[in-house]
């Protein structure tokens, strides 16, 4: 299971860090907003980062790592 302390993304100096907004996160993981926030509250989904007074986002690398963990847990780590 994904723990917020499990994988903290450390951006590579040459790699671009991409921040996803909620709509993009919902599209990537196929969950509604309430489900995402419930999993975050339980520590089972990557935490959001504050971008401004009323703006948050998620690191794309953390969302992709969470999805990879889910695929590995079902025994199908590939996209075959």
mmJSON file of the N, C-alpha and C atoms, coordinates in Angstrom:
{"data_MODEL":{"atom_site":{
"group_PDB":["ATOM","ATOM","ATOM","ATOM","ATOM","ATOM","ATOM","ATOM","ATOM","ATOM","ATOM","ATOM","ATOM","ATOM","ATOM","ATOM","ATOM","ATOM","ATOM","ATOM","ATOM","ATOM","ATOM","ATOM","ATOM","ATOM","ATOM","ATOM","ATOM","ATOM","ATOM","ATOM","ATOM","ATOM","ATOM","ATOM","ATOM","ATOM","ATOM","ATOM","ATOM","ATOM","ATOM","ATOM","ATOM","ATOM","ATOM","ATOM","ATOM","ATOM","ATOM","ATOM","ATOM","ATOM","ATOM","ATOM","ATOM","ATOM","ATOM","ATOM","ATOM","ATOM","ATOM","ATOM","ATOM","ATOM","ATOM","ATOM","ATOM","ATOM","ATOM","ATOM","ATOM","ATOM","ATOM","ATOM","ATOM","ATOM","ATOM","ATOM","ATOM","ATOM","ATOM","ATOM","ATOM","ATOM","ATOM","ATOM","ATOM","ATOM","ATOM","ATOM","ATOM","ATOM","ATOM","ATOM","ATOM","ATOM","ATOM","ATOM","ATOM","ATOM","ATOM","ATOM","ATOM","ATOM","ATOM","ATOM","ATOM","ATOM","ATOM","ATOM","ATOM","ATOM","ATOM","ATOM","ATOM","ATOM","ATOM","ATOM","ATOM","ATOM","ATOM","ATOM","ATOM","ATOM","ATOM","ATOM","ATOM","ATOM","ATOM","ATOM","ATOM","ATOM","ATOM","ATOM","ATOM","ATOM","ATOM","ATOM","ATOM","ATOM","ATOM","ATOM","ATOM","ATOM","ATOM","ATOM","ATOM","ATOM","ATOM","ATOM","ATOM","ATOM","ATOM","ATOM","ATOM","ATOM","ATOM","ATOM","ATOM","ATOM","ATOM","ATOM","ATOM","ATOM","ATOM","ATOM","ATOM","ATOM","ATOM","ATOM","ATOM","ATOM","ATOM","ATOM","ATOM","ATOM","ATOM","ATOM","ATOM","ATOM","ATOM","ATOM","ATOM","ATOM","ATOM","ATOM","ATOM","ATOM","ATOM","ATOM","ATOM","ATOM","ATOM","ATOM","ATOM","ATOM","ATOM","ATOM","ATOM","ATOM","ATOM","ATOM","ATOM","ATOM","ATOM","ATOM","ATOM","ATOM","ATOM","ATOM","ATOM","ATOM","ATOM","ATOM","ATOM","ATOM","ATOM","ATOM","ATOM","ATOM","ATOM","ATOM","ATOM","ATOM","ATOM","ATOM","ATOM","ATOM","ATOM","ATOM","ATOM","ATOM","ATOM","ATOM","ATOM","ATOM","ATOM","ATOM"],
"id":[1,2,3,4,5,6,7,8,9,10,11,12,13,14,15,16,17,18,19,20,21,22,23,24,25,26,27,28,29,30,31,32,33,34,35,36,37,38,39,40,41,42,43,44,45,46,47,48,49,50,51,52,53,54,55,56,57,58,59,60,61,62,63,64,65,66,67,68,69,70,71,72,73,74,75,76,77,78,79,80,81,82,83,84,85,86,87,88,89,90,91,92,93,94,95,96,97,98,99,100,101,102,103,104,105,106,107,108,109,110,111,112,113,114,115,116,117,118,119,120,121,122,123,124,125,126,127,128,129,130,131,132,133,134,135,136,137,138,139,140,141,142,143,144,145,146,147,148,149,150,151,152,153,154,155,156,157,158,159,160,161,162,163,164,165,166,167,168,169,170,171,172,173,174,175,176,177,178,179,180,181,182,183,184,185,186,187,188,189,190,191,192,193,194,195,196,197,198,199,200,201,202,203,204,205,206,207,208,209,210,211,212,213,214,215,216,217,218,219,220,221,222,223,224,225,226,227,228,229,230,231,232,233,234,235,236,237,238,239,240],
"type_symbol":["N","C","C","N","C","C","N","C","C","N","C","C","N","C","C","N","C","C","N","C","C","N","C","C","N","C","C","N","C","C","N","C","C","N","C","C","N","C","C","N","C","C","N","C","C","N","C","C","N","C","C","N","C","C","N","C","C","N","C","C","N","C","C","N","C","C","N","C","C","N","C","C","N","C","C","N","C","C","N","C","C","N","C","C","N","C","C","N","C","C","N","C","C","N","C","C","N","C","C","N","C","C","N","C","C","N","C","C","N","C","C","N","C","C","N","C","C","N","C","C","N","C","C","N","C","C","N","C","C","N","C","C","N","C","C","N","C","C","N","C","C","N","C","C","N","C","C","N","C","C","N","C","C","N","C","C","N","C","C","N","C","C","N","C","C","N","C","C","N","C","C","N","C","C","N","C","C","N","C","C","N","C","C","N","C","C","N","C","C","N","C","C","N","C","C","N","C","C","N","C","C","N","C","C","N","C","C","N","C","C","N","C","C","N","C","C","N","C","C","N","C","C","N","C","C","N","C","C","N","C","C","N","C","C","N","C","C","N","C","C"],
"label_atom_id":["N","CA","C","N","CA","C","N","CA","C","N","CA","C","N","CA","C","N","CA","C","N","CA","C","N","CA","C","N","CA","C","N","CA","C","N","CA","C","N","CA","C","N","CA","C","N","CA","C","N","CA","C","N","CA","C","N","CA","C","N","CA","C","N","CA","C","N","CA","C","N","CA","C","N","CA","C","N","CA","C","N","CA","C","N","CA","C","N","CA","C","N","CA","C","N","CA","C","N","CA","C","N","CA","C","N","CA","C","N","CA","C","N","CA","C","N","CA","C","N","CA","C","N","CA","C","N","CA","C","N","CA","C","N","CA","C","N","CA","C","N","CA","C","N","CA","C","N","CA","C","N","CA","C","N","CA","C","N","CA","C","N","CA","C","N","CA","C","N","CA","C","N","CA","C","N","CA","C","N","CA","C","N","CA","C","N","CA","C","N","CA","C","N","CA","C","N","CA","C","N","CA","C","N","CA","C","N","CA","C","N","CA","C","N","CA","C","N","CA","C","N","CA","C","N","CA","C","N","CA","C","N","CA","C","N","CA","C","N","CA","C","N","CA","C","N","CA","C","N","CA","C","N","CA","C","N","CA","C","N","CA","C","N","CA","C","N","CA","C","N","CA","C","N","CA","C","N","CA","C"],
"label_alt_id":[null,null,null,null,null,null,null,null,null,null,null,null,null,null,null,null,null,null,null,null,null,null,null,null,null,null,null,null,null,null,null,null,null,null,null,null,null,null,null,null,null,null,null,null,null,null,null,null,null,null,null,null,null,null,null,null,null,null,null,null,null,null,null,null,null,null,null,null,null,null,null,null,null,null,null,null,null,null,null,null,null,null,null,null,null,null,null,null,null,null,null,null,null,null,null,null,null,null,null,null,null,null,null,null,null,null,null,null,null,null,null,null,null,null,null,null,null,null,null,null,null,null,null,null,null,null,null,null,null,null,null,null,null,null,null,null,null,null,null,null,null,null,null,null,null,null,null,null,null,null,null,null,null,null,null,null,null,null,null,null,null,null,null,null,null,null,null,null,null,null,null,null,null,null,null,null,null,null,null,null,null,null,null,null,null,null,null,null,null,null,null,null,null,null,null,null,null,null,null,null,null,null,null,null,null,null,null,null,null,null,null,null,null,null,null,null,null,null,null,null,null,null,null,null,null,null,null,null,null,null,null,null,null,null,null,null,null,null,null,null],
"label_comp_id":["UNK","UNK","UNK","UNK","UNK","UNK","UNK","UNK","UNK","UNK","UNK","UNK","UNK","UNK","UNK","UNK","UNK","UNK","UNK","UNK","UNK","UNK","UNK","UNK","UNK","UNK","UNK","UNK","UNK","UNK","UNK","UNK","UNK","UNK","UNK","UNK","UNK","UNK","UNK","UNK","UNK","UNK","UNK","UNK","UNK","UNK","UNK","UNK","UNK","UNK","UNK","UNK","UNK","UNK","UNK","UNK","UNK","UNK","UNK","UNK","UNK","UNK","UNK","UNK","UNK","UNK","UNK","UNK","UNK","UNK","UNK","UNK","UNK","UNK","UNK","UNK","UNK","UNK","UNK","UNK","UNK","UNK","UNK","UNK","UNK","UNK","UNK","UNK","UNK","UNK","UNK","UNK","UNK","UNK","UNK","UNK","UNK","UNK","UNK","UNK","UNK","UNK","UNK","UNK","UNK","UNK","UNK","UNK","UNK","UNK","UNK","UNK","UNK","UNK","UNK","UNK","UNK","UNK","UNK","UNK","UNK","UNK","UNK","UNK","UNK","UNK","UNK","UNK","UNK","UNK","UNK","UNK","UNK","UNK","UNK","UNK","UNK","UNK","UNK","UNK","UNK","UNK","UNK","UNK","UNK","UNK","UNK","UNK","UNK","UNK","UNK","UNK","UNK","UNK","UNK","UNK","UNK","UNK","UNK","UNK","UNK","UNK","UNK","UNK","UNK","UNK","UNK","UNK","UNK","UNK","UNK","UNK","UNK","UNK","UNK","UNK","UNK","UNK","UNK","UNK","UNK","UNK","UNK","UNK","UNK","UNK","UNK","UNK","UNK","UNK","UNK","UNK","UNK","UNK","UNK","UNK","UNK","UNK","UNK","UNK","UNK","UNK","UNK","UNK","UNK","UNK","UNK","UNK","UNK","UNK","UNK","UNK","UNK","UNK","UNK","UNK","UNK","UNK","UNK","UNK","UNK","UNK","UNK","UNK","UNK","UNK","UNK","UNK","UNK","UNK","UNK","UNK","UNK","UNK","UNK","UNK","UNK","UNK","UNK","UNK"],
"label_asym_id":["A","A","A","A","A","A","A","A","A","A","A","A","A","A","A","A","A","A","A","A","A","A","A","A","A","A","A","A","A","A","A","A","A","A","A","A","A","A","A","A","A","A","A","A","A","A","A","A","A","A","A","A","A","A","A","A","A","A","A","A","A","A","A","A","A","A","A","A","A","A","A","A","A","A","A","A","A","A","A","A","A","A","A","A","A","A","A","A","A","A","A","A","A","A","A","A","A","A","A","A","A","A","A","A","A","A","A","A","A","A","A","A","A","A","A","A","A","A","A","A","A","A","A","A","A","A","A","A","A","A","A","A","A","A","A","A","A","A","A","A","A","A","A","A","A","A","A","A","A","A","A","A","A","A","A","A","A","A","A","A","A","A","A","A","A","A","A","A","A","A","A","A","A","A","A","A","A","A","A","A","A","A","A","A","A","A","A","A","A","A","A","A","A","A","A","A","A","A","A","A","A","A","A","A","A","A","A","A","A","A","A","A","A","A","A","A","A","A","A","A","A","A","A","A","A","A","A","A","A","A","A","A","A","A","A","A","A","A","A","A"],
"label_entity_id":["1","1","1","1","1","1","1","1","1","1","1","1","1","1","1","1","1","1","1","1","1","1","1","1","1","1","1","1","1","1","1","1","1","1","1","1","1","1","1","1","1","1","1","1","1","1","1","1","1","1","1","1","1","1","1","1","1","1","1","1","1","1","1","1","1","1","1","1","1","1","1","1","1","1","1","1","1","1","1","1","1","1","1","1","1","1","1","1","1","1","1","1","1","1","1","1","1","1","1","1","1","1","1","1","1","1","1","1","1","1","1","1","1","1","1","1","1","1","1","1","1","1","1","1","1","1","1","1","1","1","1","1","1","1","1","1","1","1","1","1","1","1","1","1","1","1","1","1","1","1","1","1","1","1","1","1","1","1","1","1","1","1","1","1","1","1","1","1","1","1","1","1","1","1","1","1","1","1","1","1","1","1","1","1","1","1","1","1","1","1","1","1","1","1","1","1","1","1","1","1","1","1","1","1","1","1","1","1","1","1","1","1","1","1","1","1","1","1","1","1","1","1","1","1","1","1","1","1","1","1","1","1","1","1","1","1","1","1","1","1"],
"label_seq_id":[1,1,1,2,2,2,3,3,3,4,4,4,5,5,5,6,6,6,7,7,7,8,8,8,9,9,9,10,10,10,11,11,11,12,12,12,13,13,13,14,14,14,15,15,15,16,16,16,17,17,17,18,18,18,19,19,19,20,20,20,21,21,21,22,22,22,23,23,23,24,24,24,25,25,25,26,26,26,27,27,27,28,28,28,29,29,29,30,30,30,31,31,31,32,32,32,33,33,33,34,34,34,35,35,35,36,36,36,37,37,37,38,38,38,39,39,39,40,40,40,41,41,41,42,42,42,43,43,43,44,44,44,45,45,45,46,46,46,47,47,47,48,48,48,49,49,49,50,50,50,51,51,51,52,52,52,53,53,53,54,54,54,55,55,55,56,56,56,57,57,57,58,58,58,59,59,59,60,60,60,61,61,61,62,62,62,63,63,63,64,64,64,65,65,65,66,66,66,67,67,67,68,68,68,69,69,69,70,70,70,71,71,71,72,72,72,73,73,73,74,74,74,75,75,75,76,76,76,77,77,77,78,78,78,79,79,79,80,80,80],
"pdbx_PDB_ins_code":[null,null,null,null,null,null,null,null,null,null,null,null,null,null,null,null,null,null,null,null,null,null,null,null,null,null,null,null,null,null,null,null,null,null,null,null,null,null,null,null,null,null,null,null,null,null,null,null,null,null,null,null,null,null,null,null,null,null,null,null,null,null,null,null,null,null,null,null,null,null,null,null,null,null,null,null,null,null,null,null,null,null,null,null,null,null,null,null,null,null,null,null,null,null,null,null,null,null,null,null,null,null,null,null,null,null,null,null,null,null,null,null,null,null,null,null,null,null,null,null,null,null,null,null,null,null,null,null,null,null,null,null,null,null,null,null,null,null,null,null,null,null,null,null,null,null,null,null,null,null,null,null,null,null,null,null,null,null,null,null,null,null,null,null,null,null,null,null,null,null,null,null,null,null,null,null,null,null,null,null,null,null,null,null,null,null,null,null,null,null,null,null,null,null,null,null,null,null,null,null,null,null,null,null,null,null,null,null,null,null,null,null,null,null,null,null,null,null,null,null,null,null,null,null,null,null,null,null,null,null,null,null,null,null,null,null,null,null,null,null],
"Cartn_x":[0.832,0.0,0.874,0.361,1.119,1.035,2.15,2.216,2.839,2.335,2.865,4.355,4.85,6.268,7.051,6.33,6.958,7.798,7.22,7.944,7.748,8.776,8.767,9.533,8.895,9.546,10.663,11.843,12.979,13.312,12.936,13.121,14.58,14.804,16.121,16.403,17.635,17.964,17.6,17.676,17.362,15.891,15.19,13.791,12.88,11.802,10.811,9.841,9.5,8.504,7.161,6.223,4.893,3.904,3.14,2.121,0.763,-0.012,-1.341,-2.396,-3.4,-4.55,-5.532,-6.523,-7.454,-8.118,-8.532,-9.207,-8.302,-7.029,-6.082,-5.845,-5.779,-5.593,-6.795,-8.001,-9.219,-9.199,-8.815,-8.763,-7.732,-6.588,-5.522,-5.9,-6.515,-6.77,-8.186,-9.068,-10.431,-11.268,-10.997,-11.751,-12.384,-13.431,-14.056,-13.258,-13.558,-12.865,-12.959,-14.15,-14.34,-13.469,-13.371,-12.542,-11.071,-10.612,-9.217,-8.928,-9.776,-9.551,-9.685,-10.593,-10.707,-9.433,-8.879,-7.628,-6.471,-6.442,-5.398,-5.477,-6.687,-6.892,-6.377,-6.507,-6.043,-4.556,-3.908,-2.495,-2.241,-3.26,-3.161,-3.067,-2.916,-2.826,-1.869,-1.118,-0.164,-0.828,-0.123,-0.621,-0.535,-1.438,-1.414,-0.354,0.053,0.963,0.245,0.485,-0.17,0.574,-0.159,0.425,0.131,-0.883,-1.297,-2.367,-2.933,-3.941,-5.143,-5.553,-6.711,-6.427,-5.184,-4.795,-3.88,-4.222,-3.386,-3.123,-2.132,-1.811,-1.111,-0.879,-0.19,0.973,2.068,3.206,2.87,3.041,2.733,3.528,4.779,5.626,5.054,4.464,3.872,2.594,1.8,0.571,0.932,1.937,2.372,2.932,3.669,4.207,3.07,2.042,0.882,0.183,-0.002,-0.624,0.233,1.547,2.45,2.35,2.245,2.068,0.775,-0.285,-1.577,-1.48,-0.798,-0.644,0.205,1.264,2.133,1.386,0.507,-0.246,-1.212,-1.675,-2.589,-1.829,-0.505,0.313,0.541,0.168,0.36,1.091,2.361,3.144,3.331,2.961,3.175,1.909,2.06,0.913,0.547,0.929,0.662,-0.804],
"Cartn_y":[-1.178,0.0,1.238,2.288,3.523,4.263,4.607,5.442,6.759,7.853,9.16,9.268,8.543,8.584,7.581,6.71,5.643,6.193,7.07,7.582,9.085,9.804,11.242,11.499,12.167,12.42,13.435,13.06,13.971,14.235,15.409,15.682,15.606,14.949,14.907,16.312,16.731,18.082,18.319,17.293,17.446,17.182,16.546,16.19,17.351,17.493,18.514,17.947,18.757,18.37,18.845,17.926,18.277,18.19,19.242,19.295,19.129,18.181,17.9,18.56,19.09,19.61,18.458,18.684,17.635,16.946,17.714,17.117,16.095,16.434,15.514,14.274,14.466,13.331,12.401,12.969,12.151,11.358,12.004,11.32,10.195,10.426,9.409,8.187,8.401,7.282,6.734,7.445,6.964,6.98,7.928,8.049,9.427,9.496,10.783,11.543,12.821,13.686,13.149,12.742,12.26,11.04,10.13,8.933,9.293,10.226,10.664,11.259,12.161,12.807,11.821,10.851,9.829,8.995,8.596,7.834,8.678,9.963,10.856,10.945,11.068,11.179,9.939,8.777,7.517,7.269,8.159,7.982,6.976,6.712,5.699,6.288,7.59,8.28,9.447,9.8,10.907,12.2,12.919,14.193,15.277,16.204,17.362,18.347,19.221,20.295,21.621,22.549,23.849,24.711,25.21,26.038,27.516,27.795,29.165,29.166,30.332,30.413,29.488,29.312,28.462,27.503,27.041,26.18,25.07,23.828,22.68,21.85,20.993,20.087,18.858,17.903,16.66,16.491,15.933,15.652,14.456,14.627,13.558,12.297,12.468,11.308,10.496,11.157,10.439,9.717,10.326,9.676,8.45,8.589,7.449,6.332,6.683,5.667,4.957,5.694,5.103,4.115,4.515,3.618,2.376,2.549,1.407,0.447,0.985,0.141,-0.659,-0.028,-0.714,-1.828,-1.567,-2.597,-3.751,-3.44,-4.488,-5.333,-4.707,-5.423,-6.437,-6.172,-7.132,-8.179,-8.06,-9.056,-8.779,-7.613,-7.267,-5.964,-5.959,-4.741,-4.133,-4.833,-4.32,-3.789,-3.274,-2.752,-3.657,-4.921,-5.883,-6.118],
"Cartn_z":[0.0,0.0,0.0,-0.54,-0.629,0.691,1.211,2.404,1.985,2.532,2.164,2.45,3.455,3.771,2.936,2.214,1.432,0.284,-0.495,-1.654,-1.747,-1.42,-1.627,-2.917,-3.834,-5.116,-4.928,-5.374,-5.373,-6.83,-7.305,-8.726,-9.149,-10.27,-10.886,-11.417,-11.378,-11.811,-13.27,-14.105,-15.521,-15.831,-14.932,-15.173,-14.792,-15.56,-15.236,-14.218,-13.254,-12.265,-12.79,-12.886,-13.38,-12.234,-12.063,-11.021,-11.689,-11.167,-11.705,-10.843,-11.472,-10.749,-10.532,-9.692,-9.283,-10.471,-11.455,-12.623,-13.306,-13.456,-14.091,-13.233,-11.916,-11.005,-11.101,-11.073,-11.201,-12.501,-13.589,-14.888,-14.888,-14.262,-14.247,-13.43,-12.257,-11.35,-11.46,-12.137,-12.324,-11.063,-10.185,-8.929,-8.835,-8.033,-7.779,-6.71,-6.588,-5.633,-4.213,-3.796,-2.421,-2.132,-3.082,-2.887,-2.749,-3.564,-3.493,-2.121,-1.662,-0.367,0.793,0.685,1.734,1.83,0.697,0.705,1.237,0.871,1.397,2.917,3.43,4.881,5.605,4.96,5.546,5.292,4.549,4.235,3.128,2.313,1.264,-0.139,-0.223,-1.509,-1.329,-2.373,-2.243,-1.773,-0.934,-0.416,-1.477,-1.364,-2.245,-1.765,-2.662,-2.282,-2.505,-1.617,-1.706,-2.717,-3.697,-4.745,-4.536,-3.772,-3.506,-2.443,-2.142,-1.078,-1.29,-2.54,-2.827,-3.971,-4.041,-5.154,-4.651,-5.029,-4.671,-5.922,-5.819,-6.912,-6.366,-7.236,-6.883,-7.831,-7.324,-8.191,-9.074,-10.364,-11.311,-10.985,-10.584,-10.274,-9.116,-8.126,-6.994,-7.396,-8.265,-8.742,-9.58,-10.443,-11.259,-10.389,-9.336,-8.417,-7.694,-7.298,-6.619,-7.559,-8.819,-9.797,-10.025,-10.1,-10.287,-9.11,-7.888,-6.701,-6.796,-7.267,-7.411,-8.448,-9.56,-10.594,-10.08,-9.349,-8.803,-7.778,-6.999,-5.968,-6.579,-7.767,-8.409,-9.196,-9.229,-9.904,-11.369,-11.825,-13.233,-13.377,-13.109,-13.142,-14.515,-15.579,-16.924,-17.551,-18.753,-19.492,-20.659,-20.592,-21.68,-21.866],
"occupancy":[1.0,1.0,1.0,1.0,1.0,1.0,1.0,1.0,1.0,1.0,1.0,1.0,1.0,1.0,1.0,1.0,1.0,1.0,1.0,1.0,1.0,1.0,1.0,1.0,1.0,1.0,1.0,1.0,1.0,1.0,1.0,1.0,1.0,1.0,1.0,1.0,1.0,1.0,1.0,1.0,1.0,1.0,1.0,1.0,1.0,1.0,1.0,1.0,1.0,1.0,1.0,1.0,1.0,1.0,1.0,1.0,1.0,1.0,1.0,1.0,1.0,1.0,1.0,1.0,1.0,1.0,1.0,1.0,1.0,1.0,1.0,1.0,1.0,1.0,1.0,1.0,1.0,1.0,1.0,1.0,1.0,1.0,1.0,1.0,1.0,1.0,1.0,1.0,1.0,1.0,1.0,1.0,1.0,1.0,1.0,1.0,1.0,1.0,1.0,1.0,1.0,1.0,1.0,1.0,1.0,1.0,1.0,1.0,1.0,1.0,1.0,1.0,1.0,1.0,1.0,1.0,1.0,1.0,1.0,1.0,1.0,1.0,1.0,1.0,1.0,1.0,1.0,1.0,1.0,1.0,1.0,1.0,1.0,1.0,1.0,1.0,1.0,1.0,1.0,1.0,1.0,1.0,1.0,1.0,1.0,1.0,1.0,1.0,1.0,1.0,1.0,1.0,1.0,1.0,1.0,1.0,1.0,1.0,1.0,1.0,1.0,1.0,1.0,1.0,1.0,1.0,1.0,1.0,1.0,1.0,1.0,1.0,1.0,1.0,1.0,1.0,1.0,1.0,1.0,1.0,1.0,1.0,1.0,1.0,1.0,1.0,1.0,1.0,1.0,1.0,1.0,1.0,1.0,1.0,1.0,1.0,1.0,1.0,1.0,1.0,1.0,1.0,1.0,1.0,1.0,1.0,1.0,1.0,1.0,1.0,1.0,1.0,1.0,1.0,1.0,1.0,1.0,1.0,1.0,1.0,1.0,1.0,1.0,1.0,1.0,1.0,1.0,1.0,1.0,1.0,1.0,1.0,1.0,1.0,1.0,1.0,1.0,1.0,1.0,1.0],
"B_iso_or_equiv":[0.0,0.0,0.0,0.0,0.0,0.0,0.0,0.0,0.0,0.0,0.0,0.0,0.0,0.0,0.0,0.0,0.0,0.0,0.0,0.0,0.0,0.0,0.0,0.0,0.0,0.0,0.0,0.0,0.0,0.0,0.0,0.0,0.0,0.0,0.0,0.0,0.0,0.0,0.0,0.0,0.0,0.0,0.0,0.0,0.0,0.0,0.0,0.0,0.0,0.0,0.0,0.0,0.0,0.0,0.0,0.0,0.0,0.0,0.0,0.0,0.0,0.0,0.0,0.0,0.0,0.0,0.0,0.0,0.0,0.0,0.0,0.0,0.0,0.0,0.0,0.0,0.0,0.0,0.0,0.0,0.0,0.0,0.0,0.0,0.0,0.0,0.0,0.0,0.0,0.0,0.0,0.0,0.0,0.0,0.0,0.0,0.0,0.0,0.0,0.0,0.0,0.0,0.0,0.0,0.0,0.0,0.0,0.0,0.0,0.0,0.0,0.0,0.0,0.0,0.0,0.0,0.0,0.0,0.0,0.0,0.0,0.0,0.0,0.0,0.0,0.0,0.0,0.0,0.0,0.0,0.0,0.0,0.0,0.0,0.0,0.0,0.0,0.0,0.0,0.0,0.0,0.0,0.0,0.0,0.0,0.0,0.0,0.0,0.0,0.0,0.0,0.0,0.0,0.0,0.0,0.0,0.0,0.0,0.0,0.0,0.0,0.0,0.0,0.0,0.0,0.0,0.0,0.0,0.0,0.0,0.0,0.0,0.0,0.0,0.0,0.0,0.0,0.0,0.0,0.0,0.0,0.0,0.0,0.0,0.0,0.0,0.0,0.0,0.0,0.0,0.0,0.0,0.0,0.0,0.0,0.0,0.0,0.0,0.0,0.0,0.0,0.0,0.0,0.0,0.0,0.0,0.0,0.0,0.0,0.0,0.0,0.0,0.0,0.0,0.0,0.0,0.0,0.0,0.0,0.0,0.0,0.0,0.0,0.0,0.0,0.0,0.0,0.0,0.0,0.0,0.0,0.0,0.0,0.0,0.0,0.0,0.0,0.0,0.0,0.0],
"pdbx_formal_charge":[null,null,null,null,null,null,null,null,null,null,null,null,null,null,null,null,null,null,null,null,null,null,null,null,null,null,null,null,null,null,null,null,null,null,null,null,null,null,null,null,null,null,null,null,null,null,null,null,null,null,null,null,null,null,null,null,null,null,null,null,null,null,null,null,null,null,null,null,null,null,null,null,null,null,null,null,null,null,null,null,null,null,null,null,null,null,null,null,null,null,null,null,null,null,null,null,null,null,null,null,null,null,null,null,null,null,null,null,null,null,null,null,null,null,null,null,null,null,null,null,null,null,null,null,null,null,null,null,null,null,null,null,null,null,null,null,null,null,null,null,null,null,null,null,null,null,null,null,null,null,null,null,null,null,null,null,null,null,null,null,null,null,null,null,null,null,null,null,null,null,null,null,null,null,null,null,null,null,null,null,null,null,null,null,null,null,null,null,null,null,null,null,null,null,null,null,null,null,null,null,null,null,null,null,null,null,null,null,null,null,null,null,null,null,null,null,null,null,null,null,null,null,null,null,null,null,null,null,null,null,null,null,null,null,null,null,null,null,null,null],
"auth_seq_id":[1,1,1,2,2,2,3,3,3,4,4,4,5,5,5,6,6,6,7,7,7,8,8,8,9,9,9,10,10,10,11,11,11,12,12,12,13,13,13,14,14,14,15,15,15,16,16,16,17,17,17,18,18,18,19,19,19,20,20,20,21,21,21,22,22,22,23,23,23,24,24,24,25,25,25,26,26,26,27,27,27,28,28,28,29,29,29,30,30,30,31,31,31,32,32,32,33,33,33,34,34,34,35,35,35,36,36,36,37,37,37,38,38,38,39,39,39,40,40,40,41,41,41,42,42,42,43,43,43,44,44,44,45,45,45,46,46,46,47,47,47,48,48,48,49,49,49,50,50,50,51,51,51,52,52,52,53,53,53,54,54,54,55,55,55,56,56,56,57,57,57,58,58,58,59,59,59,60,60,60,61,61,61,62,62,62,63,63,63,64,64,64,65,65,65,66,66,66,67,67,67,68,68,68,69,69,69,70,70,70,71,71,71,72,72,72,73,73,73,74,74,74,75,75,75,76,76,76,77,77,77,78,78,78,79,79,79,80,80,80],
"auth_comp_id":["UNK","UNK","UNK","UNK","UNK","UNK","UNK","UNK","UNK","UNK","UNK","UNK","UNK","UNK","UNK","UNK","UNK","UNK","UNK","UNK","UNK","UNK","UNK","UNK","UNK","UNK","UNK","UNK","UNK","UNK","UNK","UNK","UNK","UNK","UNK","UNK","UNK","UNK","UNK","UNK","UNK","UNK","UNK","UNK","UNK","UNK","UNK","UNK","UNK","UNK","UNK","UNK","UNK","UNK","UNK","UNK","UNK","UNK","UNK","UNK","UNK","UNK","UNK","UNK","UNK","UNK","UNK","UNK","UNK","UNK","UNK","UNK","UNK","UNK","UNK","UNK","UNK","UNK","UNK","UNK","UNK","UNK","UNK","UNK","UNK","UNK","UNK","UNK","UNK","UNK","UNK","UNK","UNK","UNK","UNK","UNK","UNK","UNK","UNK","UNK","UNK","UNK","UNK","UNK","UNK","UNK","UNK","UNK","UNK","UNK","UNK","UNK","UNK","UNK","UNK","UNK","UNK","UNK","UNK","UNK","UNK","UNK","UNK","UNK","UNK","UNK","UNK","UNK","UNK","UNK","UNK","UNK","UNK","UNK","UNK","UNK","UNK","UNK","UNK","UNK","UNK","UNK","UNK","UNK","UNK","UNK","UNK","UNK","UNK","UNK","UNK","UNK","UNK","UNK","UNK","UNK","UNK","UNK","UNK","UNK","UNK","UNK","UNK","UNK","UNK","UNK","UNK","UNK","UNK","UNK","UNK","UNK","UNK","UNK","UNK","UNK","UNK","UNK","UNK","UNK","UNK","UNK","UNK","UNK","UNK","UNK","UNK","UNK","UNK","UNK","UNK","UNK","UNK","UNK","UNK","UNK","UNK","UNK","UNK","UNK","UNK","UNK","UNK","UNK","UNK","UNK","UNK","UNK","UNK","UNK","UNK","UNK","UNK","UNK","UNK","UNK","UNK","UNK","UNK","UNK","UNK","UNK","UNK","UNK","UNK","UNK","UNK","UNK","UNK","UNK","UNK","UNK","UNK","UNK","UNK","UNK","UNK","UNK","UNK","UNK"],
"auth_asym_id":["A","A","A","A","A","A","A","A","A","A","A","A","A","A","A","A","A","A","A","A","A","A","A","A","A","A","A","A","A","A","A","A","A","A","A","A","A","A","A","A","A","A","A","A","A","A","A","A","A","A","A","A","A","A","A","A","A","A","A","A","A","A","A","A","A","A","A","A","A","A","A","A","A","A","A","A","A","A","A","A","A","A","A","A","A","A","A","A","A","A","A","A","A","A","A","A","A","A","A","A","A","A","A","A","A","A","A","A","A","A","A","A","A","A","A","A","A","A","A","A","A","A","A","A","A","A","A","A","A","A","A","A","A","A","A","A","A","A","A","A","A","A","A","A","A","A","A","A","A","A","A","A","A","A","A","A","A","A","A","A","A","A","A","A","A","A","A","A","A","A","A","A","A","A","A","A","A","A","A","A","A","A","A","A","A","A","A","A","A","A","A","A","A","A","A","A","A","A","A","A","A","A","A","A","A","A","A","A","A","A","A","A","A","A","A","A","A","A","A","A","A","A","A","A","A","A","A","A","A","A","A","A","A","A","A","A","A","A","A","A"],
"auth_atom_id":["N","CA","C","N","CA","C","N","CA","C","N","CA","C","N","CA","C","N","CA","C","N","CA","C","N","CA","C","N","CA","C","N","CA","C","N","CA","C","N","CA","C","N","CA","C","N","CA","C","N","CA","C","N","CA","C","N","CA","C","N","CA","C","N","CA","C","N","CA","C","N","CA","C","N","CA","C","N","CA","C","N","CA","C","N","CA","C","N","CA","C","N","CA","C","N","CA","C","N","CA","C","N","CA","C","N","CA","C","N","CA","C","N","CA","C","N","CA","C","N","CA","C","N","CA","C","N","CA","C","N","CA","C","N","CA","C","N","CA","C","N","CA","C","N","CA","C","N","CA","C","N","CA","C","N","CA","C","N","CA","C","N","CA","C","N","CA","C","N","CA","C","N","CA","C","N","CA","C","N","CA","C","N","CA","C","N","CA","C","N","CA","C","N","CA","C","N","CA","C","N","CA","C","N","CA","C","N","CA","C","N","CA","C","N","CA","C","N","CA","C","N","CA","C","N","CA","C","N","CA","C","N","CA","C","N","CA","C","N","CA","C","N","CA","C","N","CA","C","N","CA","C","N","CA","C","N","CA","C","N","CA","C","N","CA","C","N","CA","C","N","CA","C","N","CA","C","N","CA","C"],
"pdbx_PDB_model_num":[1,1,1,1,1,1,1,1,1,1,1,1,1,1,1,1,1,1,1,1,1,1,1,1,1,1,1,1,1,1,1,1,1,1,1,1,1,1,1,1,1,1,1,1,1,1,1,1,1,1,1,1,1,1,1,1,1,1,1,1,1,1,1,1,1,1,1,1,1,1,1,1,1,1,1,1,1,1,1,1,1,1,1,1,1,1,1,1,1,1,1,1,1,1,1,1,1,1,1,1,1,1,1,1,1,1,1,1,1,1,1,1,1,1,1,1,1,1,1,1,1,1,1,1,1,1,1,1,1,1,1,1,1,1,1,1,1,1,1,1,1,1,1,1,1,1,1,1,1,1,1,1,1,1,1,1,1,1,1,1,1,1,1,1,1,1,1,1,1,1,1,1,1,1,1,1,1,1,1,1,1,1,1,1,1,1,1,1,1,1,1,1,1,1,1,1,1,1,1,1,1,1,1,1,1,1,1,1,1,1,1,1,1,1,1,1,1,1,1,1,1,1,1,1,1,1,1,1,1,1,1,1,1,1,1,1,1,1,1,1]
}}}
